[in-house]
Amino acid sequence: MKNIAVLLSGGVDSSVVVHLLCEQGYRPSLFYIKIGMDNVDYMDCAAEEDWEMASSVARRYGLPLQMVDLQKEYWDSVVTYTIDKVSKGLTPNPDVMCNKLIKFGCFEQRVGKDFDFTATGHYASIVHKEGKVWLGTAVDPVKDQTDFLAQIDYLQVSKLMFPLGGLMKHEVRDIAESAGLVTARRRDSQGICFLGQINYNDFIRRFLGEREGDIVEWESGKKLGTHRGHWFHTIGQRKGLGLSGGPWFIIRKDIDANTLYVSRGYDTRWQYGREFSMRDFHFITENPWEDLQETPVTFKIRHTPDFTKGTLVRNGDTYRILSETDVQGIAPGQFGVIYDEASRICIGSGEIG
């Protein structure tokens, strides 16, 4: 019998993972990772409610539940990474780094190493192909989370179980309802994992403050308004600019001058791109196209159910994407996530430069 650790968050997804494993005859050990910064007085985390929900599920199935405190590790790696990237005008993805460094990094080193597998409520799948383990997409395209997992490595993916990968979200809810789980109707968490109920801009303001800058129309050079700091905004952003006569999109950022450049409407060429480079490209399992300089792929640059077709081009250690169609809002700091066009296996990712 496999010795399985389950990361239990207090939400419906990980609760159903516990239910499904128990139905299959397993008796997993449950772990709640504490990362919310409860020692910081302005962060209104929902950690207490999460812990109560997780405890209720553990009691329901008579399973051991342990809290693993990774607050310091999270702060030193993920939060610091986020603030550093934002201050430089980049668009970070803290959830990607949380999976890589905390859930499947620090947890594995401290606890997971003693188990055969770690199971989570992520919407993804494990694919066994050609004698190797690959990260596959989920059945539910809206909930698929492989883009958030695209920086994990082969050792990590080899030890993971994703019991929800073959289910639609409504099926997960139905299972929770039928099983009478206390989390059945709990709302999905939104936004960045460490913030709880705190607004993202409030969090950034706490560390970087505010600095007024100009909002300028790209084509005419006309000043349209002001903003409170480039770090509150990202390339491709449409909402929250406070401008009339739109829609307006942020298409450029001058970091040194603290200026946002915007363009109006959906048809301007400045909003779109068909090419981007990626730094430090990371293959999860291996490079399946080792002998190819160019290969057709599909890719994502943000969390979306849609895949975009393109070509992955290698020039030495540098990788870039040539898209078949226009891509809106390509922002440095985001991760370009690459998939095998036929199998939809997630091959890896790199930070857009």
N, C-alpha and C positions, 0 to 999 in steps of 0.2 A: 504493500500500500504506500502510495506516494505521501511524503511528508510535506504539507503545503502551508505556506504562510499567506494570509489574505490581508491586504491593505484595506481597512474598513474606515470610510470617511464619515459615515453618518448619513449618507445620501441613499437614494433608492438603488442606484446602480450597484454599488459594492455590497449592499444588503442582499440583492438578488444573487450575486456571485456566491455568497455564503449559503443561501438556500439551495442553489443548484448543486454545489459541491456536496452538501449534506445529503441531497437526494441521490447522488451517485455513490454514497457510502463513505465519503471522506469525513474526517474529523479535523478540519484545519485549525490552526492557531491564528488568532485575530490580532492585528496590530493597528493602532491609531497613531499616525504621525502628527505630532504637535509642531506646527511651524508658525502659527499666528503669533505676532509679537505682542504678547499680553503685558510685557514690561514697558510698553510704550503707551503713554496715557491717551493718545489721540486715536488709537486704533480700536474700533468697535467690532472686534471679531465675533463670529458666531461659534467660537470654539466650544463653549460650554454646552450649547444645544447639540452640536455635532457629537460631542462625547456622550451625552445622554442618549442620543439615538443609537450610537454604536454600542453602548452598554446594553440597551434594550434588546438589540439583535443578538448580542452575545448570550444574554440570559435566555432568550427564546430557544436557542439551539444548544444551550449548555456547553458553550465553548469558552476557552480562556481568552481574555482580552487584555492587552498590555499597551500602555501609552509609551511611545518612543519620542522623547523630547529632542528635536533637531532644530530648535529655534536659532541657536548660535550658528550652526552650520548653514542654515538657510540665509540668515542675515549676511554672513561673511561671503557667501557665494552668490546667491540669486538676487537678493535685494541690492547688494553692492553693484553687481553687474548691471541691473536695471537702471539705477541712478547714474552710473558712469556713462552708459550708452545714451540715455536721454539728455544728459548735460552736453553731449557732443553733437546733438542734433540727429541722432540715429533713432530707429524704431525697434526697440528690443522685443524679445519674446520670452518673458520670464517663465512661462509655463513649460517651454521647451527645456530650459535649463533646470527647472525643478525636477522634471522627469529624469534627466540625465544625471544630475549631481546629487539629488536628495532622495527621491522615491526609489530609484534603482542604483544609486551611488552610495550615499552614506548609510541608508537603511540596509543595503546588501552587506556592506562591510561590518556593520554592527550586529545585525540580526539575521538577514536573509541567507548568509553563508551557511547557516546551520540547517537550512531546509532544502529540499529537492527542487521546489518551485515556489515562485511568488505569484499569486493571482490578484488581479485588480479589476475594477469596473470600467476600464478603458474600452472604448469601441474600436477594436482592432482585431487582428487574427494572427495566428502563428502558422506559417506555411513550411512544410517539409518538402524540399526539392533538391534533387541531385546530391543527396546525402548531407545537406546543410539546412539550417534553420533561417527563415526569412520573415520579415515583418510584412504581413498582408493587411489589406484594407478590410473594413467591416462591411456587413451586408447593408447597413443603414448609411446611405451616403451623406445624409445631413449630420448625423452624429459621429461619423468616422473621425478618429483622433490621431491617425497616423502622422499627421503633420506636426503634432505636439510630441511625438515619440521619435522623430527623425534624427535625433542626435545620440540615441543610445547605441551601444556597441554590441558586437556579436556575443560576448559572454553574458551580457544583460538579456538580450532577446532570447538566448538559449534557455534561460531559467524562468521565463515568463509564461503565464497562462492568462488568456483573455476570454473567459466563458461567455461574454456577451457579444462576441464578434459576429455570431450567426443570427442575432436577433435584431428586430426593429425596436425602436424605443417604446412604441406603444405595447409591444409584446412584453417588454421588461416591466412596464407599469402593470399590465394585466397579471403577470406572475406574482408581483408584489401584492396586488389586491387579493388574488386567490389565496395566497399564503398568509394573509392577514398581517403583513409587515407594517410596523409603525411608520416606516418611511415611505409607504406606497404613494402618498399624495404630496410628499414634500417637494417643493420646487427645486429645480436644478440650480446649482450655484452658477453665478454669472461673474465674468470679469476675472481679474488676476487672483491667483490662489491665495496669496498672503494678505490680501486687503480686507477680507471679510466683507462688511457692509460699508467700508470707507470708500468714498469717491476717489478715483484715480488721480484726478487733478489736485485734490486736497493733499493726497500723499506726496505727490511730486512737489507741490508748493512748500511743504514742510521742510524739504531738503534744499531746494533750489531757489525758493522765493519767487518774486515777480520782477520783471523788468520790461517796461513798455517798449514796444517796437512798432514799426509801420507795417501795414498791409498794403501791398502795391499791386496794381494790375500789371501783369507781365507784358502784355502787348503795348500798352500806352505809357507805362511808367507813372501813371497817376496814382496818388495816394488815396486809398478808399476808406481807411480806418486804422485802428490800432489794435494790438494784442498785448497780452500780459507776459509774454515769454515764449520763445520758439519751442521750448521743451514741452509745452502743453499741446503741441500740434505735430501732425505727421503728413508726409507726402500722400496725396490722394484724398485727404480729409475734405468732407463737404459740409458737415454740420458744425455748429458752434462758433462760427466766425462772426456772426452778428452783422452781416452785410445784406443790404436789400438788392433787389434786381437780379438775383441769381438764377439758377444755382451757380455758386462759386466753388472752385476746387483749388486746394493748395498744390502747386506744381513745382515750386522750388523753395529752398530755405537758404538764406545767407546767414550763416551761424555767427560770423564775426560782427556783422552789422545788426543782427537780431531782426532781420526783415523777412516777412513772408510774402512770396509772390503767388498771386492767384490768377486764375483764368475762368471765364464764364462759359457755361453751357456744356453740352456733352460732345460737341464735335471738334473742338480745337485739338490740334495735333500735339500740343504741349502737355496734355493730360496723360498721354499714352506713350508706351515704348514697346519695342519688340525684341529688345536685347538687354541682358544684364550679366555681369560677372559675379562669381561667388568665391569668397575667400575660404581657405582651409576646408575644402570640400571633404565631407565625411561619409564614407561608405559603411553602412550598418553591418552587413555580412561580408561582402567582398565586391569588387568591381566586376560585374558580369560582362563588361565590354572592354576588357583590358587591352585587346588588340585593335580597338577601333578608335579613330580620332573623332568621328562623328557618329551619333546614333539617335534614332527617333525615340522620344520619350513623351510622357505627360508630366505636368508639374503644377504646383500651387505656390503662391507667394503669400497667401493669407488663409485663414480658416474658412473654407467654403466647400459645398458639396461638389463643385464643378472642377474638372480637370482641364487644363489647357495643353494643346498639342504643340510640340516644339522639337528642337534638335539640341542635344547636349554635345558641346564641342570642347575637346580637350587640347590644350596647348601647353605641353609640359605638365606642371602641377596646377595649372590654372584651368578652371572650368567656367564656361559661360553657356547661357541659354539663348537660342534664337527661336522666338515664338512665331507660330504660324499666323497668329492673330494679334491685334492690339491688346496690350495689357495695361489696365488703368492703375495708377498709383504705385509704381515700383519705388519702394523706399529703402535706402541704405539702412542696414541693420536688421531688416527682416530676413527670414530664412527662405531660400529657394528650396523647395522639397521636390525631389525627383522620383518618378514612378516608372516602372517598366510598362510600356504602352499596352502590351497584350495582357499581362497577368495582373496588373495593378498592384504588384509588389512594390513596397516603398524601399527604394534603393539607398537613399541617403539625402543629405542636405548640406548646404553651405550658406554662410552669411553673405547677403547681397552687399557688394561694395559700391 
